[in-house]
C-alpha cells in the first residue's frame, strides 16, 4: 500500500499535469482567437479599402458631372444666340461700301464683336472650315462641286458657320465640299 506521502505526491503530479494540459489548451484557444481576430481585422481592412476606393470614384464622377453640367448648361442659350450672330454677319456683309463708314455699321460691328467675345469667354468657339479637310464630326456637307486645282474632300465654301462648346459640337458648319 502506498503511503500518504506517496499519494500526495501522486496527486500533486496529476494536478500539475492537469494544470499543464489546461494551460496548453488555453494557449491553443487563445491562438485560435487571435487568428480569427486577425482574419476579421484583415477582412475589415479590405472592406474599408474597397469602400474608400468606391467613395473616391464616386466623388470624381460627381465632380466631373458637375463640371459638365456647368460647362454645357448654357448650350440652349448659345444655340438661340447663334442665329442672331448669323443675321448680324449677313447684315454686315450685305452693306454697301459707302455704308461701312457709317455709325450704324460700326455700331453693329461692335455689338457683333462683343457678342462673339462674350460667347468665347464661356467656351464657345467657331469651327474653322474654309480650306480645311472635310470632317463629318465638324462639317455638314450640303453640296459637292468639282473644282480644278483643289484636292477632293476639301471645304470650298461655308454656308453657315459651325460652333463648339468646349469640346462638344453644338452646330456643325454647313459647307460645300470638292469632289
C-alpha positions as CSV (number, residue, x, y, z in Angstrom):
1,X,0.0,0.0,0.0
2,X,1.1,3.4,-0.7
3,X,1.8,5.8,1.9
4,X,0.1,9.1,2.4
5,X,3.0,11.0,1.2
6,X,3.2,9.0,-1.9
7,X,-0.4,9.6,-2.5
8,X,0.0,13.3,-2.1
9,X,3.0,13.4,-4.4
10,X,1.0,11.5,-7.0
11,X,-2.0,13.8,-6.6
12,X,0.3,16.8,-7.0
13,X,1.8,15.3,-10.2
14,X,-1.7,14.7,-11.5
15,X,-2.8,18.2,-10.6
16,X,0.4,19.7,-12.2
17,X,-0.2,17.6,-15.3
18,X,-3.9,18.7,-15.5
19,X,-2.8,22.4,-15.0
20,X,-0.2,22.0,-17.7
21,X,-2.8,20.4,-20.0
22,X,-5.3,23.3,-19.2
23,X,-2.6,25.9,-19.9
24,X,-1.7,24.3,-23.2
25,X,-5.4,24.1,-24.1
26,X,-5.9,27.7,-23.1
27,X,-2.9,28.8,-25.2
28,X,-4.3,26.9,-28.1
29,X,-7.7,28.6,-27.6
30,X,-6.0,32.0,-27.3
31,X,-4.0,31.4,-30.6
32,X,-7.3,30.4,-32.3
33,X,-9.0,33.6,-31.1
34,X,-6.0,35.7,-32.1
35,X,-6.0,34.0,-35.6
36,X,-9.7,34.6,-36.0
37,X,-9.5,38.2,-34.9
38,X,-6.5,38.8,-37.3
39,X,-8.6,37.3,-40.1
40,X,-11.5,39.5,-39.1
41,X,-9.2,42.6,-39.0
42,X,-7.8,41.8,-42.4
43,X,-11.4,41.4,-43.8
44,X,-12.4,44.7,-42.3
45,X,-9.3,46.4,-43.6
46,X,-10.0,45.0,-47.1
47,X,-13.6,46.1,-46.9
48,X,-12.6,49.6,-45.7
49,X,-10.1,50.0,-48.6
50,X,-12.8,48.9,-51.1
51,X,-15.2,51.4,-49.6
52,X,-12.7,54.2,-49.8
53,X,-11.9,53.4,-53.4
54,X,-15.6,53.3,-54.3
55,X,-16.1,56.6,-52.5
56,X,-13.2,58.2,-54.3
57,X,-14.5,57.0,-57.7
58,X,-18.0,58.4,-56.8
59,X,-16.5,61.7,-55.8
60,X,-14.5,62.0,-59.0
61,X,-17.6,61.1,-61.1
62,X,-19.8,63.6,-59.3
63,X,-17.1,66.4,-59.7
64,X,-16.9,65.5,-63.5
65,X,-20.7,65.6,-63.8
66,X,-20.8,69.0,-62.0
67,X,-18.1,70.3,-64.3
68,X,-20.0,69.0,-67.4
69,X,-23.3,70.5,-66.2
70,X,-21.7,73.9,-65.6
71,X,-20.0,73.7,-69.0
72,X,-23.0,72.6,-71.0
73,X,-25.7,74.4,-69.0
74,X,-25.6,77.3,-71.4
75,X,-25.9,75.2,-74.5
76,X,-29.6,76.0,-75.2
77,X,-29.0,79.8,-74.8
78,X,-26.0,79.6,-77.1
79,X,-28.0,77.7,-79.7
80,X,-30.6,80.5,-79.6
81,X,-27.9,83.2,-79.9
82,X,-26.2,81.6,-82.9
83,X,-28.9,82.7,-85.4
84,X,-28.5,86.3,-84.1
85,X,-24.8,86.2,-84.8
86,X,-25.5,84.8,-88.3
87,X,-28.0,87.6,-89.1
88,X,-25.7,90.3,-87.8
89,X,-22.9,88.9,-90.0
90,X,-25.2,88.8,-93.0
91,X,-26.3,92.4,-92.4
92,X,-22.7,93.5,-92.3
93,X,-21.8,91.5,-95.5
94,X,-24.7,92.9,-97.4
95,X,-23.8,96.5,-96.6
96,X,-22.6,98.7,-99.4
97,X,-19.0,100.0,-99.4
98,X,-20.1,103.6,-98.6
99,X,-22.3,102.4,-95.7
100,X,-19.2,100.8,-94.0
101,X,-18.1,104.2,-92.7
102,X,-21.5,105.0,-91.1
103,X,-22.1,104.9,-87.3
104,X,-24.8,102.2,-87.6
105,X,-22.5,99.9,-89.5
106,X,-19.7,100.4,-86.9
107,X,-22.2,100.0,-84.1
108,X,-23.5,96.7,-85.4
109,X,-19.9,95.5,-85.9
110,X,-19.0,96.4,-82.3
111,X,-22.1,94.7,-80.9
112,X,-21.3,91.6,-83.0
113,X,-17.7,91.6,-81.7
114,X,-18.9,92.0,-78.2
115,X,-21.4,89.1,-78.5
116,X,-18.8,86.8,-80.0
117,X,-16.2,87.7,-77.3
118,X,-18.8,87.0,-74.6
119,X,-19.6,83.6,-76.0
120,X,-15.9,82.9,-76.3
121,X,-15.5,83.6,-72.6
122,X,-18.0,80.8,-72.0
123,X,-16.1,78.3,-74.2
124,X,-17.9,78.8,-77.5
125,X,-15.6,78.5,-80.5
126,X,-16.1,78.8,-84.2
127,X,-15.3,75.7,-86.2
128,X,-12.7,76.6,-88.8
129,X,-14.0,75.2,-92.0
130,X,-12.8,77.2,-95.1
131,X,-9.9,75.4,-97.0
132,X,-9.8,72.6,-94.4
133,X,-10.3,68.8,-94.9
134,X,-13.9,67.7,-94.7
135,X,-14.6,66.1,-91.3
136,X,-18.1,64.8,-90.7
137,X,-17.7,65.4,-87.0
138,X,-17.4,69.1,-87.6
139,X,-18.9,69.7,-91.0
140,X,-22.3,69.1,-92.6
141,X,-21.9,68.8,-96.4
142,X,-24.9,70.2,-98.3
143,X,-23.3,70.4,-101.7
144,X,-20.4,69.0,-103.7
145,X,-18.6,70.6,-106.6
146,X,-15.7,69.6,-108.8
147,X,-13.1,72.3,-108.8
148,X,-9.8,72.2,-110.7
149,X,-6.6,72.6,-108.6
150,X,-8.3,71.7,-105.3
151,X,-8.0,68.2,-103.8
152,X,-11.1,66.2,-103.2
153,X,-12.7,66.3,-99.8
154,X,-11.7,69.9,-99.1
155,X,-14.2,72.5,-97.9
156,X,-14.5,75.1,-100.6
157,X,-17.4,77.2,-99.3
158,X,-19.1,77.8,-95.9
159,X,-22.8,78.4,-96.0
160,X,-23.3,78.6,-92.2
161,X,-20.6,78.7,-89.5
162,X,-20.3,75.9,-87.1
163,X,-19.6,76.2,-83.4
164,X,-18.3,74.1,-80.5
165,X,-19.0,74.5,-76.8
166,X,-15.8,73.3,-75.1
167,X,-15.1,70.1,-77.0
168,X,-18.7,69.4,-78.0
169,X,-20.0,70.3,-81.4
170,X,-23.3,72.2,-80.9
171,X,-23.8,73.1,-84.5
172,X,-21.7,71.7,-87.4
173,X,-20.6,74.0,-90.2
174,X,-22.8,73.8,-93.4
175,X,-20.3,73.5,-96.2
176,X,-19.7,72.8,-99.9
177,X,-17.1,70.1,-100.5
178,X,-14.9,69.5,-103.5
179,X,-15.2,66.2,-105.4
